[in-house]
Amino acid sequence: MSLLAIDKLSIRYGETTAVADIGFSIEKGESVGLVGESGSGKSQTALAVLGLLPTTATVAGSIRFDGQELLGADNKTLDQLRATRIAIVFQDPMQALNPFVTIGAQLQRILLQHDIGEAEASREHVVEMLVRVGLPDASRQYGAFPHELSGGMRQRAMIASALLAGPDLLIADEPTTALDVTVQAQILDLLEDIREDTSLLLITHDLGVVAGRCERMLVVENGRLVEQGMTREIFAHPQHEHTRAMIKAAPRLTDSGVAAARPGKDVLAISAAQVRYRSKSGQVILAVRDVNLAVSEGETLAVVGESGSGKSSLVRAALGLVPMHAGRVVYCGDELAPNLGDRNRATRRGMQLVFQDPTGSLNPQMRVAGIVGEPLLVHEAALSAGERRQRVATMLEKTGLSVEFLDRYPHELSGGQAQRVAIARALILEPKVLVCDEAVAALDGTVREQILRLLRQVQEESGLAIIFITHDLAVVRAVSHRVLVMYLGRLVEMASNEALFGQPRHPYTRALLDAVPVPDPENAGGRTTVTGEVPSAMLPPKGCAFHPRCPHAEAVCRAERPEATDLNETLVSCHRATELA
């Protein structure tokens, strides 16, 4: 008898079908990947297993857990199974955790609610579990609130809460989507190491994650199960067109998607940039420390690093959105004023930004025509309403959206459609520099590929200079001509695409490359990951900032900060760069 058996599961909301006749099973101790793009019904299926669907959902079919039918079961029956026998790790732990209750109290409540141990014993059990999932200084973090932890630490706490009562089935719903690639690798290693005989249902749109972690995989499209089987077999011989498209769109480190950049003059140059913030206690935080970069016509410069590396602070300071404490910004040969409000209209028009979260950057009360056309109201006020609407329609068409989207609101768009609208708004003024700040981080593989193809096309047609901020080196490989790697506010390596991926010089760059999930079951194993968290910018380590996490660190690394050295057109800040190369 299977641990979980789902048969002809259908979920409807009014006339809309979210899941249509899905059926599959999971055996005891088995790991299964449920793969599909946003809106394919993955999370709806998981919520149905736990009985967490909203009351507006109409559900039919059968969900049997260890022989017990769950569809139609009352809350008392489901409460006895939740956490103790079936547990879930949600995608966003910040939303799943109570912001007003400490981590330890939230986890302890699970044990007390299910009568697992006395109060003091349950506290010790919680601390032991926090230690087991790799949370540093677990006794102290027991009393911390969710906002006081980093994203990786919060996700570890979320996993601890799911495993606390020793469930038979663990459902992980996109548990690493918003995490840095190094933290993602640590979390996936953790799930694999500590689940023991617990069955795993891993829900994701990232085929690289499934390739190395799941024995079997299920592929869903538009609420329907289109393919299932052993992971290795599906990757080797995909039968369904949708599966083949997803595998083809999965980013890889093997091939660059761009040719060498055309030589051209610098459009934007930043020198000796420093960005400082001040904490509530008055302590100065150095987010960016003496970084130089330049991007030329027709070039894509990728800026990579984990959260807290200073990527966004550096570029936002260049755009005038945050104050630059020191340094210079030169745009088309002219030095710019530090603040956006002091720059002329032509400069503001020539430098545009695409944010990571398109929905959050689009006005929910405006239609698409107004959102994309608003920049024209400011910079080309002489246009008539009809001319402006036509310009918007043309730009939407270039981004792959038809005129029917003109009168839609942001909430009526999918994630990929919303990102296209955000890009159309940024490009409608024909800027010289486009900054993409994690613009494809949360997009599905096929949608991500469409967005990247669009940016390459616009660049080839107009000579647009692009600064692409991301922590995903597989995407960097596909889009960049040069790469700048940052760590704790400093440049650690800068090189061409081919040089950096062919021979990375800095241990941190190598760690980022090693952590990238490989969408190939035959080559997914045996990868190493860097351990630990990025240190606090308020208390940076002495010497090389990376030395506490570096497997090659020596005494000199702990005592002296390395200066940037040019090694065959690769700029690297590492005491042992030549030796390790």
N, C-alpha and C positions, 0 to 999 in steps of 0.2 A: 504494500500500500504506500502510495506517494505521500510525502509530508504535506505538500500543497497540490491540490488538483483543481484547476479552473476549467469549466466547460461551458461553451456558448455564452460567455459573459457579454452582455450588452448594456450600455449606459447611454441614456438619452436625456437631453434638456429641452423640453418642448419638442420642436420639430428637428432639433439638431442632434445628430448621433455622434457621441464622443468615442464610444467603443462599440464595435460590431462583431459579435460572435467570436470573441477571442477564446482560445483554449490552449492550455499548456499545463505541465506539471513540474514539480521540483522534488527531487529525492533528498533523503536525509544526508547531510554533509556535502551537498552539491553546491557549486557556484554557477549561477546562470546570469547572463547579461541580457537586459531588455533594452533594445536599441531602437531609436527613432528620433525624428526631428520634433521640434516644438509643436504641440497640438496633435501629436499622433496618438495620444491616449495612454502614454506610459504611466504618468503620475495618477491618472484617473483609475487605472487598474490597481495600483498600489493602495490608493485610498479606499477602494472598494474592499480589498482584502481586510483592511483594518476597521471597516465600518465607519469611515470618516467622511463619506460623501455628503454634500449638502442635501437638505430635504427636498430641494427642487429636482434632484436627479431621480430618474426612473430606471431601476436596475432589474435585469432579468438574467437567468442562467443559474449557474451553480459555482460556489466556492467552498471546497471542502478542505479543512485543515486537520490532518491526522484522523481523517474519517468523519469529522464533525462538520455539518453544514453551517456556514457562517451567514449566508444571505438570508435575511429575515430574522436573524438571531437578535434577542433583546440586548440592551446596553449592559445589563448585569453579566450576561454571558461573555460579551465582547471585552468588558473590563477585566474579566478574569484571565483573558488571553493576552491582552495588550501588555507590553513590557515584559511579562513573565515568559510568554511562549512566542509571541511575535512582536518584534520591535522595529522601529524605523529611525533612520538618520535622514533628516530633512536637508534640502539644498542650502538653505540660508539659516544657520544657527542663530543669528542675531534676531530673526523673527520668531524662531521656534523656542528660544529661551526667554524666560520672564525677566525683563530688564530691572525689575524692582526687588528681585530675590537673588541672593548670592548663589554661586554655582553649587556649593556644597549643600545648601538647604534644598535646592531644587532636586538634586540627585537623591538626597536622603529621603525626601518626600516619597519617591518611588518605592523605596524599600518599606517605609512605614505604612504606606497605603495598601500594600500587598502583604502586610504582616510578615515581612522577611527580616527577622532579627529585632532586638531591642534598640533603643535610641543610641546608646553609646557604641554598641557593636556595629550598628548601621553606619555611624560616622567613620569608624575605622575601615569598614568595607568600602565606603565611598573614596576615602583617601587612597586605599590600596588600588582601586580601579583607576583613579586619576594618575597614579604612578605608572600603572600598567599601560595606559594609552600614551605615555611619554610626555605628560604635562610637567614642565619644569617647576620645581618647588611646589609640589602638590599640596602640602599642608597650608601654605600661604594662599594658593589659588583657590582653596576650598572656601575661603571667606571673600573672594573677589566677586564683583558684579560682572555681567557679560561684557559691558562696554570697556572694562579694564583689561580685557584679553585681546590679543591679536586674532586675526581671522583663523589662522591655523590652530591656535590654542582653543578658540571657541568650538571649532569643529572636533577637536579631540575631546572636549568636554561633552559634546553632543553624542559622540560615539560611546563614551563612557556611560552616559545615561541609558543608551540603547542596550549595552551589554551587561548592565549592572545586575539584572535579575536572571542572567543566563538563559536567554531565549533560544528556542530551537530554530527560528527563522529570523534573519536580519534583512530588512529591506533598506537599501541605501539609495536614496533618490537624488541623483546628481550631487553626490557629496563633495565633489572637488571642483565644480565648474568655476567658481569665482576665486579660487585659490591660486597662489603662485605655483609655477610648475614644480619647484623643489618641494614645497609644502604638499602639493598634490601627490607627489611620489611617496612622501613620508606617510600620508594618510592612507593611501592604497596599500602600502607595505604593512601598515598597522592593521588594517582590516583583514589582510591575508594571514598575518601572524597570530592574531589573538582570537579569531573566531572558532578555532579548534574544530569541533564537530558541528558547529552552527551552520545551517544552510544559508546561502547568500543570494539575494536577488539584487543585482546591481543595475540601476536604471541610469542610462546615460545616452548622450548623442555622440560621444567621443569613442570612435572605434579603436583608438590606441589604448584606451583604458580597458576595454573589453578583451582585446587581443592577448594581453598578458595576465589577465586576472580571472577569466571565466572559462569553464570547461565547455559549456554550451551557450548558445546565444539565440535570442528571439528577435526578429526584425519586424517592426510595426510601421504601417503607413496609413494615415488617415483613419485610425481606429481599427485597422484590420491587421491580423498577423499574416505577413506575406511570406515569411521564410523562418525556419528554425532547424537547428541541428548542431553538431559539434563545431566549436569555434574554428578549429583548424580547417575543417572541411569547407565551411562556408567561405572563409577567406580565400582558400585555394580555388574553389569552384562555386562562386555565387550563382544562384539560379534565377533570382528575381531581378528585374531591371532596377528597382529601387535600391536593392542591396549593392548591386554593381556600381550605381551612381555614388552611393555613400562611401564605398571603399575607394573609388577613384578620387573623390573630393577630399579624403583625409589627408591633412598636411604631413609632409615627410621632410627629413633633413637631407635626403640624398640629392635632390636636384633643385637648382636655383630657378626661379620663375622669371628672372630678368636678365637682360644682357648687360654688359658693362655700361656704366653711365656715360652719356655724351659729355665731352669736356665743355664746360661753360663757366660763366662768371658766377661768383657767389651771390645769391639772392639775399640770404640771411646769415649773419655771422655773430656769434656770441663769444666774448672773451672774458676770462677771469671772473665768471659769474659767481656771486654769492647770494644765497637766499636765507634769510633768518626769520624765525618765528619766536614768539614769546609765550611761554606756558602761563597758565593761570597763576602759578606761584611766582611768576616773574623770571623764570629761568630761560636763558637764551638757547634756542634749538637751531643748530646749523643744518639746514635741509640740503643745501647745495654748497659745495666748497671748491671754488676756483676751477670751474669747468669751462672748457673751450669747445666750440663746435661750429661748423659751417655747412651749409647745404646750397648746392648750385642748381641752375636751371635743369629741369628734366631728371633730377636725382631724387631718390628716396633714401633718406637717412633714418635707420631704425635706432631708437633709444630703448635699451632693454635693462631689466633688473627686477628684483623682487619688490614687493610693496615696502615703502620706506626708503627706497634707494635715491629718491629725489628726481625721478624722471619727469613727473607732471609739474613739480615746482619749478624746475629749470625752464621748461617750455612756456609755462604760464607767465613766468617772469619776463621772458622774451616778448610775449604778447602784451605785456603791460597789465595783466590781470592780477598779479600779486607783486608787491614791491621787491625790487632787486636791491639788496644792501650794497653791493659793489659790483663793478664790471661794466661792460659796454655791449650795446646791441646795435648792429649796423644793418640796415635794410636798404638794398639797392644803392649802396654807396653812402647813405646818409645815416649819421648816428641818431638814434631815437631817444626821445624823452622817456624816463623810467615808467611813468604812469600813462595808461591808455587815454585818459581824458586830456592829456597834454599833446597828443599826437594828432596830426592832421587827418582829414577824412580820407585822402588817397591811401595813406599808410594803413588805416584801419580796414579799408576795403581790400587791400592787397594781402592781408594776413587773416585767414579764417580757421576756425576750430570746429572739429567734430567730436562731440563728447562720447564717453563710454556708454552711457545710458540714454538712448535716444528718446525713450518715453519721458524721462525726467527732464529732458532739455526742450521738449515740445510743449507749447502752451495748450493745455487740455481744452480751453474754451475757444480756440481758433481752429478753423478748418485748414486743410492742407494748403489750399490756394493762398490763404492769408499768411500761413507760417513761412512758406517758401517765398512769397512775394514781399514780405515785410522789408527785407534789406533793400529792395528796389524803391520802396517808398522813401527811404532815407537817402540813398545814393543816386537815384535817378528819378527824382520827384516829377520831372516833366512828362513821364510816361502816362498815358491814359489808362483807365481801369482795364479796358479791353486789351491794350498792348501788354500791360503787366501780366494779365491772365494768360495771354498767349506765350509770353516768355516762360512763365511758370510751367505751362503744359509741355513746352519743348524740353525744358530741363528735366521734368519728371520722366518724359519718354526716354531721355538719355540714360536715366538711372533705372530703367526697366519698369516704370509704372505708367499705366494708361491714364487718360483724361478722366476716367471715372473716379479716380482717387482725389480729384481736386476738391470735392465737397465733403470728404470724409473727415472725421475727427480722429485725433491720435488713438483713442481707445478702440477705434474700429480697424486698427492696423495690427498686423503681426510684427514680431520683433524685427525681422528682416525688412519689411515694408517701412517701418518707422525709421530704421537706420538709413534707408534710401532717401527718405524725406529729409533727414538731417543732413545728408551729403548734398542733396539738391539745393538746400538752403545755403550751404557753405560755398557751393560752386557757382551759383547763379550770378555772382558778382565777378566771375572770372578772376579769382585771386592769383597771385604769384606764388604764395606759400600756403599750403594746407597742412594743418596739424591734426592728426588722428590720434586721439588719446584713448587707447584700448577700444578702438571703434568696432572690433569684431570679436572681442573676448567672449561674449555670451551667445554668439550666433551659431546655428547649426552648420555642419560641414558644407553642404551644398549652397546654403545662403551666403556663408562666409566666402566661398570661392567666387560667387557672383559679384559680391561687393569688391573683392580684390581685383577681379578682372575689370570691373568698371573703373577703378582708380588707375590701373595701368593704361587703359584706353584713353582716359582724359589726359594723363601725363604725356603720352605719346603724341596726342593731338595738339597740346597747348604748351608743352615744356614746363608744366607745373612742378614746383619743388615740394616734396612731401616729407614731413617729419612724422614717423610712425612710432608711437609709444606703445610698448607691449612687454609682457613677460614671457610670451610664447615664441620660442626660437624657431619652431616649425613654420610659423607664419612669417617670421623675419626672413627665413631662407627663401620664401616664395616671393617677397615683395621688395627687398632692400638691395641697394647698391653698396652701401657702407653701413657699418654697425658700430654704435657706441654703447659699451657696457658700463653701467654704473653700479656702485655698491656704497651704501651709507653716505650718499652725497658726493662721492668722488668718482672720477673716471678711472676704471681699472683696465680697460682695453678698448681700442678703436682700430678697425681694420676694414678692408673690403669684404664683401660677402664671401668670396672664394677663399680668401686668406683666413678669415675667422672660422669658417666651418671646416676648412681643410686642415688647418693647424692652429687650434686655439692655444694662446700662450699663457693665459692666466688661469689658475686653478678654479676660480669662481666661474669663468666662462665654461670650462670643462664640466663643472658641476651642473650648470644650467642645461648643457647639451645632454648630459647623461640622464637628466630627469625627464626629458621629453618622452611621452608615451609613443611607442612604435606601433603603427597599425599593421603589424605582421606577427602572428603567433609564433612563427619559426624563429624570429629574432627578438622577441620581447623579453626574454629572461636574461638574468645575469647582469643587470644594470646597477650601477652604484648611485647613491644619492648622498647629497651633503646633509649633515645632521644639524640640529639646533635651529634657533630662530635668529632673525636679523637683530643685532643689538640695538638698544635704544639710541636715537640720535642725541638724547639729552646726556648720555654717559657713554660716548663712543670708546672703544678699546684703544689703548696706546699702540703706537707702531702701525702696522698694517691692520686696517679695520677688519679684514677677513680672517685674521690669524686664529681666532677662537674656533672657527669652523673648518679651517684648512688642514687637510691631512699631511701637507708638506711643510708646515710652519716650523721654523727654527728660532733660535734666540734672537737673531737679528730682526726677524719678522715681528716679534713681540716688543722690540725696543725702538725701532726706527721706522718712520713712514717712508715707503718707497716712492721715488720720483718717477714720472713717466719717461720711458726710454723708447726710442725708435728702433725696432728690430725688423729690418726688411719691410718697411712700410706698415708695420703694425706697431701702434703706440700702446705700451703695456706698463702698468705700475705693479711690479712684482720683483722682490729681491732675487728670486730664483728662476726668473723667466727663461734665461738662456740655458741654465742647467737642466730645467725640466723639459724644455723643448728638445 
